[in-house]
Amino acid sequence: MNGTVAVTVADQAYELELLDTPDGWAVTVIDRHGGSVFRRACRDGAEARAFASTVRQHLYWLSEETFRAYYRV
């Protein structure tokens, strides 16, 4: 899997980008203005997909304020 997965929850919009780079996998959270606000390196695709799934759940369950505090966005 390589590319961007758009995630929109309530009135907040973030995109999660899962990338397979020469340095390994990474998950990036991109804000509604197109800026990268959080990035996590992952050892492989399975870890990247699991982490992206966790972020999606947090977007759904947490208020935007709590999400921003948790991810230091």
Buried (B, 14 or more C-beta within 10 A) or exposed (E): EEEEEEBEBEEBBBBBBBBBEEEBBBBBBBBEEEEEBBEBEBEEBEBBBEBBEEBBEBBEEBEBEEBBEEBEE
